[in-house]
Amino acid sequence: MQLHISGQHLDLTEAIKNHVTEKLGRLDHYFDRVIVGRVVLKYLGHEKLSNVAEISVSAPGHDFHAEARAADMYVAIDQLAEKIDGQVRQYKEKLQRHRGAPVAAVLASETE
């Protein structure tokens, strides 16, 4: 997965970049081909939940988008990872339901 991380009104430290890469890197096991993710981390000082994390993922056949807000940037990144993981998992399960059972499962049931 190619991740493009940018920040608005905050300094992107290596720790934040590593945290984003670690949390969002698990999306790789859902897709065979290369997917591109754009992560924007924002600090909005005038709001109560001042840290915002947004992601847009371009995958074959579908685009995903999620946003999370929290008082702490690391919490916002964790929430973002959960949201986007849920969206991708739901999409992949939907594809499996519409495509039917995998060929290996059908062959195994026929031999029994």
URRAKA-V814022 format. One record per residue. N is the residue number from 1. RES is the residue in one small letter. PSI is psi in degrees with one decimal (999 if undefined). OMEGA is omega in whole degrees, 0 to 359 (none if undefined). Layout:
N;RES;PSI;OMEGA
N;RES;PSI;OMEGA
//
This chain:
1;m;134.2;176
2;q;118.2;179
3;l;129.1;174
4;h;112.4;185
5;i;128.4;177
6;s;159.0;181
7;g;146.1;176
8;q;121.1;178
9;h;28.5;174
10;l;157.3;177
11;d;126.8;177
12;l;111.3;177
13;t;164.2;177
14;e;-34.0;180
15;a;-42.4;179
16;i;-43.7;179
17;k;-42.8;179
18;n;-38.8;180
19;h;-43.6;178
20;v;-46.7;181
21;t;-41.1;180
22;e;-46.5;184
23;k;-38.4;185
24;l;-6.5;179
25;g;-20.3;182
26;r;-7.2;175
27;l;-18.0;181
28;d;-35.7;186
29;h;-4.5;177
30;y;-24.0;185
31;f;143.1;179
32;d;-39.7;183
33;r;169.1;181
34;v;132.7;174
35;i;153.3;183
36;v;130.5;178
37;g;135.4;177
38;r;116.8;182
39;v;129.6;176
40;v;122.5;178
41;l;127.2;184
42;k;148.9;170
43;y;118.4;179
44;l;94.8;187
45;g;-20.9;184
46;h;-0.9;181
47;e;159.0;181
48;k;-52.0;175
49;l;86.6;194
50;s;-12.1;181
51;n;125.9;183
52;v;134.4;176
53;a;126.7;180
54;e;147.6;175
55;i;142.5;171
56;s;123.2;182
57;v;126.1;176
58;s;112.7;180
59;a;161.6;179
60;p;117.2;176
61;g;-11.3;184
62;h;149.1;174
63;d;140.3;181
64;f;149.7;177
65;h;139.3;177
66;a;156.5;179
67;e;142.3;178
68;a;143.1;179
69;r;139.5;179
70;a;167.5;178
71;a;-24.7;180
72;d;136.6;183
73;m;-38.3;180
74;y;-36.9;177
75;v;-41.2;178
76;a;-39.9;178
77;i;-41.8;178
78;d;-44.0;178
79;q;-39.7;178
80;l;-44.0;180
81;a;-40.9;178
82;e;-42.5;181
83;k;-48.8;183
84;i;-34.6;177
85;d;-41.7;178
86;g;-42.0;179
87;q;-45.6;181
88;v;-43.1;179
89;r;-44.4;179
90;q;-41.1;179
91;y;-45.6;181
92;k;-37.5;177
93;e;-37.9;178
94;k;-42.9;177
95;l;-40.5;180
96;q;-40.1;180
97;r;-40.0;183
98;h;-27.2;180
99;r;-14.6;181
100;g;-172.9;182
101;a;147.7;176
102;p;151.8;183
103;v;-39.4;181
104;a;-38.7;180
105;a;-37.6;178
106;v;-44.4;179
107;l;-38.5;180
108;a;-39.2;180
109;s;-28.4;180
110;e;-29.8;182
111;t;-14.2;183
112;e;999;none
//
